[in-house]
Amino acid sequence: MNDRSFFITIPLLLLVGLVAWVYENDTYESFTMPSEGNLQTLILHDFDESLNIDTKITEEEITYKTSGTIDRTDLYKISKSLLQNWDYTPPISVTDGTNHYQLSDVFGSLANTLRFYNQNHYLPQEVELIHLIPPAQKIKFDHDIEIAFDEIINEVNEIELNEKEGIPSIIHLENTSITSTQFLYAMTQAYLMIENSTEETYLYVIPTKAIE
């Protein structure tokens, strides 16, 4: 083996060994390849056990907070909980470490927060929690999509949601149409980017089933 082959072969063997170790130790599910602008990857590096959702729990066993207000600190935790627990199937609920929230209600809270930000150029200290009905159509999306940050920020100005209204199944952006589930995922990233003063042009939305 010449010197060139040696320096190519050894790194490849190390990489194969790393992948095998990850698989054998059942950690492959949390092994997320980084991508530009993908806040879910960043959140996984800052995993907070108190924001994790028990996958064995059923909706009937959860007591939800469905009224009142959400302060800025709790909305940040809720947003982290959402991305931290989101796989191809969205989590059954999210938490601020104390209360559980339905994803449809989080949709309204994030939309109202981003609308306030658009109008005032700063984030509100608290936002009203309105109880919403999940989208009627359960649409799954089987591939990832890149969406301009500004498209998400601009679209929240067009969404008017009142108590016990249904979330639209499809959201029409400037250059494309996406499901409300994808829009929730994108709004969460947009909000966390603003909170963390992260300057990104695009958001990356993973394949996903619909919220229930």
C-alpha positions in Angstrom: 0.0 0.0 0.0 1.5 3.4 -1.0 1.3 6.5 1.2 -1.6 8.0 -0.7 -3.7 4.8 -0.3 -2.9 4.6 3.4 -4.2 8.2 4.1 -7.4 7.5 2.1 -8.1 4.1 3.5 -7.6 4.8 7.2 -10.1 7.7 7.4 -12.7 5.6 5.5 -12.3 2.7 8.0 -12.7 5.1 10.9 -15.9 6.6 9.4 -17.3 3.1 8.8 -16.5 2.2 12.4 -18.2 5.3 13.8 -21.4 4.6 11.8 -21.4 1.0 13.0 -20.9 2.1 16.7 -23.7 4.6 16.5 -26.0 2.0 15.0 -25.1 -0.8 17.5 -25.6 1.6 20.5 -29.1 2.6 19.4 -28.1 6.3 19.1 -28.6 6.5 15.4 -32.1 8.1 15.8 -30.6 11.2 17.3 -27.6 11.3 14.9 -28.6 14.3 12.8 -26.4 15.5 10.0 -26.0 19.3 10.2 -27.4 21.5 7.5 -27.3 25.3 7.1 -30.2 27.0 8.8 -31.6 23.8 10.4 -32.4 24.8 13.9 -33.6 21.3 14.8 -29.9 20.2 14.6 -28.8 23.0 16.9 -31.6 22.3 19.4 -30.6 18.6 19.6 -27.1 19.7 20.7 -28.8 21.7 23.6 -31.2 18.9 24.6 -33.3 19.7 27.7 -34.7 16.6 29.4 -37.4 18.7 31.1 -38.8 19.6 27.7 -38.9 16.0 26.4 -42.3 14.3 25.7 -42.9 10.7 26.9 -43.7 8.8 23.7 -45.7 6.2 25.7 -48.2 8.8 27.0 -51.6 9.1 25.3 -53.6 12.2 24.6 -56.2 11.1 27.1 -53.6 11.1 29.8 -52.5 14.7 29.2 -54.0 17.8 30.8 -53.5 20.7 28.5 -53.3 24.4 29.2 -55.8 26.0 26.7 -56.4 29.5 28.0 -54.6 32.4 29.6 -51.3 33.8 28.4 -47.8 32.4 27.5 -44.9 34.5 28.5 -41.8 34.9 26.4 -39.7 32.6 28.5 -42.2 29.8 28.3 -42.8 30.3 24.5 -39.1 29.8 24.0 -39.2 26.6 25.9 -42.3 25.4 24.0 -40.6 26.1 20.7 -37.5 24.1 21.8 -39.7 21.3 23.0 -41.5 21.3 19.6 -38.3 20.8 17.6 -36.6 18.6 20.2 -39.5 16.1 20.0 -40.4 16.4 16.3 -39.5 13.5 14.1 -41.4 12.4 10.9 -44.4 12.4 13.2 -45.0 15.6 15.2 -45.1 15.2 19.0 -48.5 14.5 20.6 -48.0 17.7 22.7 -45.2 20.1 23.8 -44.3 21.4 27.2 -42.6 24.4 28.9 -41.4 22.0 31.6 -44.6 22.4 33.6 -47.7 22.6 31.3 -48.6 20.7 28.2 -49.9 22.5 25.1 -51.7 21.2 22.0 -49.8 21.8 18.8 -52.8 23.6 17.2 -52.8 26.1 20.1 -49.0 26.6 19.7 -49.7 27.4 16.0 -51.8 30.4 17.0 -49.4 31.6 19.7 -46.5 31.6 17.3 -48.5 33.3 14.5 -49.6 36.0 16.9 -46.1 36.5 18.2 -44.6 36.8 14.8 -47.3 39.2 13.7 -46.6 41.4 16.7 -42.9 41.3 15.8 -43.7 42.4 12.3 -45.8 45.3 13.5 -43.5 46.5 16.4 -40.1 45.2 15.5 -39.6 43.5 18.8 -41.0 40.4 20.5 -43.9 40.6 23.0 -43.3 39.7 26.6 -46.4 37.5 26.5 -49.0 36.3 24.1 -52.7 35.2 24.4 -53.2 31.5 24.2 -56.2 30.8 21.9 -57.7 27.3 21.6 -57.7 26.3 17.9 -59.1 23.3 16.0 -56.5 21.2 14.1 -56.6 21.3 10.3 -59.3 19.2 8.7 -57.1 17.5 6.1 -54.3 15.3 7.3 -51.6 15.8 4.7 -48.2 14.2 5.0 -45.1 15.5 3.3 -42.4 13.1 2.2 -39.5 15.3 1.3 -37.8 18.3 2.8 -38.3 21.8 1.5 -36.4 25.1 1.6 -38.5 28.2 2.4 -37.4 31.8 2.4 -37.4 33.3 6.0 -39.2 36.4 4.7 -42.0 34.3 3.2 -42.9 32.9 6.6 -42.6 36.2 8.4 -44.7 38.0 5.8 -47.4 35.3 5.7 -48.3 35.6 9.4 -49.8 39.0 8.6 -52.4 37.3 6.5 -53.5 34.7 9.1 -56.4 35.8 11.3 -57.2 33.1 13.9 -59.9 33.5 16.6 -60.9 31.2 19.5 -62.1 27.8 18.4 -61.4 28.4 14.7 -60.0 25.8 12.4 -56.4 26.0 11.2 -56.3 26.0 7.4 -54.9 22.8 5.9 -52.9 24.6 3.3 -50.9 27.9 3.6 -50.2 29.8 0.4 -46.9 31.6 0.5 -45.5 34.0 -2.1 -43.7 31.3 -4.1 -45.2 28.0 -3.0 -48.0 26.3 -0.9 -47.3 24.2 2.2 -49.3 22.4 4.8 -50.1 24.0 8.1 -47.9 21.4 9.8 -45.0 22.5 7.7 -45.9 26.1 8.4 -45.9 25.4 12.2 -42.4 23.9 11.9 -41.2 26.9 9.9 -42.7 29.4 12.3 -41.0 27.7 15.2 -37.6 28.0 13.5 -38.3 31.7 12.5 -39.2 32.5 16.1 -36.1 30.9 17.6 -34.0 32.6 15.0 -35.3 36.0 16.1 -34.9 35.1 19.7 -31.3 34.0 19.1 -30.5 36.9 16.7 -29.6 34.3 14.0 -29.5 35.8 10.5 -30.6 33.2 8.0 -32.1 33.6 4.5 -33.8 30.2 4.4 -35.6 27.8 6.7 -35.4 24.0 6.1 -38.6 22.0 6.8 -38.2 18.2 7.2 -40.6 15.5 5.9 -43.6 15.3 8.2 -47.0 13.9 8.9 -49.9 16.2 9.9 -50.6 17.4 13.4 -53.6 15.8 15.1 
